[in-house]
Structures are given as structure tokens and as C-alpha cells.
Amino acid sequence: MRLRSSKAATALVALALTGGAIAPAAAAQPAAADGTWRVKGYGTVLRIADGRLREYQTTSVSCLEGDSAEQTGQGTFRAGDGTVLTVRPDAGSLELSGSVGRRELRRIGKLPEACERPTGTDPVTTFDVFWQSFEENYPFFDAKGVDWRAVRETYRPKVHADTTRDELFALFSDMVKPLYDAHVAVFDGDRYFAESRPGTAVPGPELDARIKNHIVARDLKGKKPREFANGRISYADLPGGLGYLRISGFAGYDPEDPSYAAQLAQLDTALDSVLTAGRTASLQGLVIDVRINGGGSDALGVHIAERLTDTPYVAYRKRTQYTRPRPVPVQPAKGKPRYTGPVAVLTSGTTYSAGETFTQALIDRPGRTIRIGEPTQGVFSDTMDRVLPNGMALWLPNEEFLTRSGRTFDGAGIPPHIRTPVFTEEEFAENRDSAFDAAVAALRR
């Protein structure tokens, strides 16, 4: 459902859900969910009636009907992709399965006027909706050094009634290329345009397989690790009481069931097998490798963090341009063994999206946590999935993930404490893994 915000790496697979911020104190009695609601900070209006939730994607110049979800219980709705949406009228909030937060809802009397009339499908109108969607929602123009209004002045005169679809796709791609934002994409049928940060690679199956083989042969001395969650999580004990946990994504754990509940169940199976009472008591240090991580659900990352602390803390704070920062808490997992010793997190430019929010969630982790490798990709926000009047589509991020001091890492990525080469051709040729070796050395000090 397009209402959701997807976590997506440049591989362009919609992988996760997260929410924004919310909520006044709940009333004693819940109010009816039926009615019209504005989702603050997300350019979305919801219409709930007759057991169905309908999404409208809005800007100041447009209103386009999105997808719908069927009611499954009081205030709960299920979209076609399995996303469960929970509307809480008493709290004025919308929750999404797999989310680490909530979105603020405000009841409005009726749909915006733009929703009562068709939006034109011509190239000029499509351009205006495309430009306006970024103008109202993209928070990083200043950080990227892009004057979006100047972009409009340059490109809009090139669009006219006879502009072809191919020309419009190329024009939109040229407009967003200077952002070098892997959570920005333009779609037209089977083709898409997206651009990662210069000098970084895109995580994918071929690269992942090459690196996995290198790690097994070199770092694990040929001993294959235990694999879980459709191969996306693996673990091996290392000499000297250390452990090695590799996480190549925060989604795709259950290929038969894409629901968040199914992914969480697979993750718990992995964590219960790895972080046993005996191992958590004996481990002297844990290497967590997210150097090749295409992203996924932020909530799964927070769930892992909950197994790595005995003390509650804040993972990060989230906001849109129209909402206040709201904390995302990490609560120690109840009834489960927890590892609270030293952790070394391995990162690189191919650490994307939810791999980065997981890394950020460990910054303020009580205890010793050190980052080693290279800066992450620098894309944290969920993507807003937007339709365009002519049937094309786009993704753009609209959220900021803030540290305790209010800093964001968008663009530049999260820097390591110890910088090393990561999977360069020289590293492969000389059978090195400098980041892994630095992590083992740091944990043994």
C-alpha cells in the first residue's frame, strides 16, 4: 500500500515500515475511526468508511487516490501487501506493523477540495506534482547544496503538452541526480532511476555472495557459520571468547510470508539460538557485521538492540518537517538472555537504510560499542511512495533521524571510530579483511 513509507536501498525493493511521531493522552473511551483524517507530515489524507481505509496523496496542487486497506477489527486494517494499520482515534495516531513509531492524525471535516476534482494527467501537471512533492516533503536540499526552486526554473520551461513519456522520465532523472540520495527514485513501469552516494556500491546478491565467501575462507578459517532467516543472519564463535554476527538485511527473513510478524518470528529464532544464556554469559566481545546490508525494517533493528542492553535508552529521535522529534526507545528484552558486553559494529558505504538506523540505535547503547570500517551510505528516512498523474511514480524520503544532540547523518553517513579499508580489490587480492582484524584486536584489548 502506498500509504506506507518504505525502507529501501537502491536495489529498489520496498522493505520496511516506520512511523513518525505522536500523540496526546488517550481518552477513556475510544472514538470511532470512521471519518476523514490528515496524516501530519506525510502529505496524506485518509478516508475511513464502510469497513475500508482509503488513502489520498496530497500536495498544495494535487490530490491523487492511492491504495486501500480492508478492516479486520476495531481500528485495524490490512492492506494488500500485508501491512497492518492501526488507527487510534482516541490518541490521534496511526500505527503501521513493523513501525518504530506512530504518525499523528488530525480529524478534518472533509476531503481537501483538490480531491473533489480530477488531477490532470498532462506532462505539465505531472511535472508540477513531481516538483511540489519534493518541495513540500524533502528535508535535505540545503545539506545537499541543491536549490530546488532553481531546478524548477531550469526544467519546467522544457515541459509542454507534447513532451513524451521518455523525455519526462529523463528530465525527472536529471532533476534528482544531484541529490545522490539512494532513497530517491523515479519509476516508469519496469524502468527506474536512482543514484547512490558517489564512490559507493549497491548491495546485491552477487556482491553479498562474494563477500560471504571471503569472510568464511579468511576470517572464519573455512568454518561455515550457522545461518538463519533465509541466510540473512549468520553466526560463528571466534577464538578467545568472541562472537561474530553477520546481518545482511532487515527483511526477507521469511520468503513465504512478507508480513512483519513473520519476519520478527524468524529473527527471534535466530536470536534465541545465538544469544543463549550460556553464550551471553561467556562472550568476551561480539562483532556485528552490517557492511553489506540492504536495509529493511527499523523495528527489527531495534528488536536486536533490545537483546544487547540491560538499561533502557533512546535509539534515536524521528521527525518530519512538520512534526516534533519523537524518541524511539530501546527497552531491554523481557524474559530473554541479553548480551551487554563490548560490541564492535562493522560498517561501510554498502550499509544502507535500516542497516544504518540499527547502527545509529547502538550509538548510545550503555556499555562499550565501537564502530569500525567506513561511513555508512547516509540514507535513513523511510521513502514516501508517491503516484504521479500520468501513472509514473517516485520515492522520496521525508524524515530525519536525530541523535541525542540533534545531529543527522544523512548524506555523509555514520562515521566509524576506527577507519579501515572495506572489501577493496586490494583487500581481496592480498587476502585481507582490515575491518574484521581491527574489530577482533579492539575487543581483545
Disulfide bonds with the S-S distance in Angstrom:
Cys63-Cys115 1.96
